[in-house]
Amino acid sequence: QLGKLLIKCSTIFLISFSSQICAIAHVTAKTMPHKDAECRKGSAPNIRDPATRELSVVVPSYNEEDRLPLMMDEALDYLEKRQKRDPSFTYEVIVVNDGSKDQTAKVAKEYCKKYGSDKVRVISLEKNRGKGGAVRTGVFSSRGKKILMADADGATKFADIEKVEEGLKNLRPWPKEMAISCGSRAHLEKDSIAKRSYFRTLLMYGFHFLVWFLCVKEIRDTQCGFKLLTREAALQTFSNLHIERWAFDVELLYIAQRLKIPIAEVAVNWTEIEGSKLVPFWSWLQMGRDLLFIRLRYMTGAWKLEAKKCN
């Protein structure tokens, strides 16, 4: 009798606790602030307009005055050489200064002067919105047929864009012109584990399990900041995005799966660069919370997917 009573009480507790968590997720749900390019009027570039460039590169940057130059030098050197080989190839690099407290904006604007504002643009946010908010702002102001997310630290060799382009090409035919190709560091996992502490390795495996269990099952490395999207895929996914900080990649891919957008995962070269903004324990804790809320908010209807139309 006592055993049955304990099971009954435990069941009631779990149902009550789950209901409370779902209620909290629903009540606290919010959308991103509508202060980005999606709502701008006039002559400013807009993701809803037809593409006028072959490629847009969006670089979210928060306090990156030291690491940004190495990445920009490598990226622009590659892009300029590619344009010389193929004059029909046009590009733009959009640096989104995410409320930096250092000289990130000044450093980025030097590249505007050197290459021209038609090739390099800087968008400065007054307050730090997080990587997801910064990338979303840049994407909504992009002009490319394809849009590449690239981290400011230059951890991924920029020439590996050809690998993710090939991954995108292999997904053809693209349903409704939508496809995503993700750079991946999964093939480097064994080497990285050997260099990490036991605690950080445990956190990493815990995060990967939550991603797989709650949100994205088909992609091994959701967090690599080197992703290539077709313009239509960028419009549909980022228009529905809610998470502004580290877990935004997971929501992006979760949305893509829900919209049945084909996704490729492609191995890329990657080197850990000092100066990461990721704080191991607290950042992982925040991401774990966001993963749970992503699943619950879509499951309870607090967040809904809406199809967006181009102009």
C-alpha positions as CSV (number, residue, x, y, z in Angstrom):
1,Q,0.0,0.0,0.0
2,L,2.8,2.4,0.9
3,G,4.6,1.7,-2.4
4,K,1.4,2.4,-4.4
5,L,0.9,5.6,-2.4
6,L,4.5,6.8,-3.1
7,I,4.1,6.1,-6.8
8,K,0.8,7.9,-6.9
9,C,2.3,10.9,-5.0
10,S,5.3,11.0,-7.3
11,T,3.1,10.9,-10.4
12,I,1.0,13.7,-9.1
13,F,4.1,15.7,-8.3
14,L,5.7,15.2,-11.7
15,I,2.5,16.1,-13.5
16,S,2.1,19.2,-11.3
17,F,5.8,20.2,-11.8
18,S,5.6,19.6,-15.6
19,S,2.5,21.7,-15.8
20,Q,4.1,24.5,-13.8
21,I,7.2,24.5,-16.1
22,C,5.0,24.6,-19.2
23,A,3.0,27.4,-17.7
24,I,6.2,29.4,-16.9
25,A,7.5,28.7,-20.4
26,H,4.3,30.0,-22.0
27,V,3.9,33.1,-19.8
28,T,7.5,34.2,-20.1
29,A,7.6,33.7,-23.9
30,K,8.6,36.7,-25.9
31,T,9.6,37.7,-29.4
32,M,12.7,39.5,-30.4
33,P,12.6,43.3,-30.2
34,H,11.4,44.7,-33.6
35,K,14.2,47.2,-33.9
36,D,16.1,45.5,-36.7
37,A,16.1,45.8,-40.5
38,E,12.9,43.8,-40.9
39,C,10.9,46.9,-40.0
40,R,13.0,49.6,-41.6
41,K,11.5,51.6,-44.4
42,G,13.1,53.5,-47.2
43,S,16.3,52.6,-49.1
44,A,18.0,50.5,-46.4
45,P,18.8,46.9,-47.6
46,N,16.1,44.4,-46.5
47,I,16.1,40.6,-46.5
48,R,12.6,40.7,-48.1
49,D,13.9,42.5,-51.2
50,P,15.4,40.6,-54.2
51,A,19.1,39.8,-53.9
52,T,21.7,42.1,-55.5
53,R,24.8,40.3,-54.4
54,E,26.0,36.7,-54.7
55,L,27.1,36.5,-51.1
56,S,26.6,38.3,-47.8
57,V,28.9,37.6,-44.9
58,V,27.4,38.5,-41.5
59,V,30.0,38.9,-38.7
60,P,28.6,39.4,-35.1
61,S,31.1,41.2,-33.0
62,Y,31.2,42.0,-29.3
63,N,34.4,43.5,-27.9
64,E,36.4,42.0,-30.8
65,E,38.9,44.8,-31.5
66,D,41.8,42.4,-31.1
67,R,40.5,39.3,-33.0
68,L,38.4,41.0,-35.7
69,P,41.4,42.2,-37.9
70,L,42.8,38.7,-38.4
71,M,39.4,37.4,-39.5
72,M,38.6,40.4,-41.7
73,D,42.0,40.3,-43.4
74,E,41.6,36.6,-44.2
75,A,38.0,36.9,-45.4
76,L,38.5,40.0,-47.6
77,D,41.7,38.6,-49.1
78,Y,39.8,35.5,-50.1
79,L,36.8,37.4,-51.4
80,E,38.8,39.9,-53.4
81,K,40.8,37.1,-55.1
82,R,37.7,35.2,-55.9
83,Q,36.1,38.3,-57.4
84,K,39.2,38.8,-59.6
85,R,39.0,35.2,-60.8
86,D,35.2,35.6,-61.4
87,P,34.1,39.2,-62.0
88,S,30.4,38.1,-61.8
89,F,31.0,37.2,-58.1
90,T,29.8,40.0,-55.9
91,Y,29.9,40.2,-52.1
92,E,29.4,42.2,-49.0
93,V,30.6,41.8,-45.5
94,I,28.3,43.1,-42.7
95,V,30.0,43.6,-39.3
96,V,27.4,43.9,-36.6
97,N,28.9,45.7,-33.6
98,D,26.8,44.2,-30.8
99,G,27.0,47.1,-28.2
100,S,30.8,46.7,-27.8
101,K,32.6,48.7,-25.1
102,D,35.9,48.7,-26.9
103,Q,37.0,49.9,-30.4
104,T,35.3,47.2,-32.4
105,A,33.3,49.7,-34.4
106,K,36.3,51.8,-35.2
107,V,38.3,48.8,-36.3
108,A,35.5,47.6,-38.6
109,K,35.0,51.1,-40.1
110,E,38.7,51.1,-41.2
111,Y,37.8,48.2,-43.5
112,C,34.9,50.3,-44.9
113,K,37.4,53.0,-45.8
114,K,39.8,50.5,-47.4
115,Y,37.3,48.4,-49.4
116,G,34.4,50.9,-49.7
117,S,31.0,50.9,-48.0
118,D,29.5,48.9,-50.8
119,K,31.6,45.9,-49.8
120,V,32.0,46.4,-46.1
121,R,29.2,47.8,-43.9
122,V,29.1,48.3,-40.1
123,I,25.8,48.1,-38.2
124,S,26.2,49.2,-34.5
125,L,23.6,48.2,-31.9
126,E,23.3,50.6,-28.9
127,K,23.0,47.8,-26.4
128,N,24.4,44.2,-26.4
129,R,21.7,41.9,-27.7
130,G,23.6,38.7,-27.9
131,K,25.0,36.8,-30.8
132,G,21.6,35.7,-32.1
133,G,20.3,39.2,-32.0
134,A,23.4,40.5,-33.8
135,V,23.3,37.9,-36.5
136,R,19.6,38.4,-37.1
137,T,20.1,42.2,-37.5
138,G,22.8,41.6,-40.1
139,V,20.8,39.0,-41.9
140,F,17.8,41.3,-42.2
141,S,20.0,43.9,-43.7
142,S,21.7,41.6,-46.2
143,R,21.6,41.7,-50.0
144,G,23.1,38.3,-50.9
145,K,21.6,35.3,-52.7
146,K,23.4,33.3,-50.1
147,I,24.1,34.4,-46.5
148,L,27.1,33.2,-44.5
149,M,27.4,33.5,-40.7
150,A,31.0,33.8,-39.7
151,D,32.5,34.4,-36.2
152,A,34.7,37.4,-35.6
153,D,37.4,35.2,-34.0
154,G,38.4,33.6,-37.4
155,A,38.4,30.1,-35.8
156,T,37.2,28.6,-39.1
157,K,39.4,29.1,-42.1
158,F,37.4,31.4,-44.4
159,A,38.3,29.4,-47.5
160,D,36.2,26.6,-46.1
161,I,33.2,28.5,-47.5
162,E,33.8,26.4,-50.6
163,K,33.1,23.2,-48.5
164,V,29.8,24.6,-47.2
165,E,28.9,25.8,-50.6
166,E,29.4,22.3,-52.0
167,G,27.3,21.0,-49.1
168,L,24.5,23.4,-50.2
169,K,24.9,22.4,-53.8
170,N,24.5,18.8,-52.9
171,L,21.1,19.4,-51.4
172,R,19.6,20.5,-54.7
173,P,16.8,20.7,-55.7
174,W,16.0,23.1,-52.9
175,P,12.4,23.1,-51.9
176,K,11.0,26.6,-52.3
177,E,14.7,27.8,-52.8
178,M,15.5,26.9,-49.1
179,A,18.6,25.0,-47.9
180,I,21.2,25.4,-45.1
181,S,24.8,24.1,-45.0
182,C,26.4,24.0,-41.6
183,G,30.1,23.9,-40.9
184,S,30.9,21.2,-38.3
185,R,33.7,20.5,-35.8
186,A,32.3,17.1,-34.9
187,H,35.2,15.3,-36.6
188,L,37.6,17.1,-34.2
189,E,35.8,16.0,-31.0
190,K,38.2,13.4,-29.9
191,D,41.2,15.8,-30.1
192,S,39.3,18.6,-28.3
193,I,38.2,16.2,-25.5
194,A,41.9,15.4,-24.9
195,K,42.6,19.1,-24.2
196,R,39.6,19.8,-22.1
197,S,39.1,19.3,-18.4
198,Y,36.8,16.5,-17.2
199,F,34.2,19.1,-16.1
200,R,34.1,20.9,-19.4
201,T,33.8,17.5,-21.2
202,L,30.9,16.6,-19.0
203,L,29.2,19.9,-19.7
204,M,29.7,19.4,-23.5
205,Y,28.2,15.9,-23.5
206,G,25.3,17.1,-21.3
207,F,24.6,19.9,-23.8
208,H,24.8,17.7,-26.8
209,F,22.4,15.3,-25.2
210,L,19.9,18.0,-24.4
211,V,20.2,19.3,-28.0
212,W,19.5,15.8,-29.4
213,F,16.8,15.0,-26.9
214,L,14.8,18.3,-27.0
215,C,15.5,19.9,-30.4
216,V,17.8,18.8,-33.1
217,K,18.6,15.1,-33.8
218,E,20.2,15.2,-37.3
219,I,23.1,17.7,-36.7
220,R,26.0,16.7,-34.5
221,D,27.5,20.2,-34.1
222,T,24.9,22.9,-33.9
223,Q,27.2,25.5,-32.4
224,C,29.8,26.0,-35.1
225,G,29.4,29.7,-36.2
226,F,30.0,28.9,-39.9
227,K,26.6,28.4,-41.6
228,L,25.5,29.2,-45.1
229,L,21.8,29.8,-45.9
230,T,20.0,30.5,-49.1
231,R,18.2,33.9,-49.0
232,E,14.8,32.3,-48.7
233,A,15.9,30.0,-45.9
234,A,17.4,32.9,-44.0
235,L,14.2,34.9,-44.3
236,Q,12.0,32.1,-43.1
237,T,14.2,30.9,-40.2
238,F,15.4,34.3,-38.8
239,S,11.9,35.8,-39.1
240,N,10.7,33.2,-36.7
241,L,13.7,33.3,-34.4
242,H,13.3,34.2,-30.7
243,I,16.5,33.2,-28.9
244,E,19.0,36.1,-28.9
245,R,22.0,34.5,-27.2
246,W,24.2,31.3,-27.4
247,A,21.4,28.8,-28.1
248,F,20.0,30.7,-31.1
249,D,21.8,28.2,-33.4
250,V,19.8,25.4,-32.0
251,E,16.5,27.2,-32.4
252,L,17.5,28.2,-36.0
253,L,18.0,24.5,-36.9
254,Y,14.9,23.5,-34.9
255,I,12.9,25.9,-37.0
256,A,14.5,24.7,-40.2
257,Q,13.6,21.1,-39.4
258,R,10.0,22.1,-38.6
259,L,9.8,23.9,-41.9
260,K,11.4,20.8,-43.6
261,I,14.3,22.8,-44.9
262,P,17.1,20.4,-46.0
263,I,20.3,20.8,-43.9
264,A,23.8,19.6,-44.7
265,E,26.6,19.2,-42.2
266,V,30.1,19.7,-43.5
267,A,33.4,19.2,-41.8
268,V,35.5,22.4,-41.6
269,N,38.9,23.3,-40.3
270,W,38.7,24.9,-36.9
271,T,41.2,26.3,-34.4
272,E,40.4,27.5,-30.9
273,I,41.2,31.2,-30.6
274,E,41.9,32.8,-27.2
275,G,39.4,35.4,-26.0
276,S,36.1,33.4,-26.1
277,K,33.1,35.2,-24.6
278,L,31.6,31.8,-23.5
279,V,31.8,31.3,-19.7
280,P,31.8,27.5,-19.4
281,F,29.4,26.9,-16.5
282,W,27.0,29.9,-16.7
283,S,26.8,29.9,-20.5
284,W,26.0,26.2,-20.6
285,L,23.4,26.6,-17.8
286,Q,21.8,29.4,-19.8
287,M,21.8,27.4,-23.0
288,G,20.3,24.4,-21.2
289,R,17.4,26.5,-19.9
290,D,16.9,28.0,-23.4
291,L,16.8,24.5,-25.0
292,L,14.1,23.4,-22.6
293,F,12.1,26.6,-23.3
294,I,12.5,26.2,-27.0
295,R,10.8,22.8,-26.9
296,L,8.1,23.8,-24.4
297,R,7.2,27.1,-26.1
298,Y,6.8,25.6,-29.5
299,M,5.0,22.6,-28.0
300,T,2.5,24.8,-26.0
301,G,1.9,27.2,-28.9
302,A,3.5,30.2,-27.2
303,W,5.8,30.4,-30.2
304,K,4.4,29.7,-33.7
305,L,6.0,29.4,-37.1
306,E,4.7,31.8,-39.7
307,A,5.6,31.8,-43.4
308,K,7.1,35.1,-44.5
309,K,6.7,36.7,-48.0
310,C,9.3,38.6,-50.0
311,N,8.5,41.9,-51.5
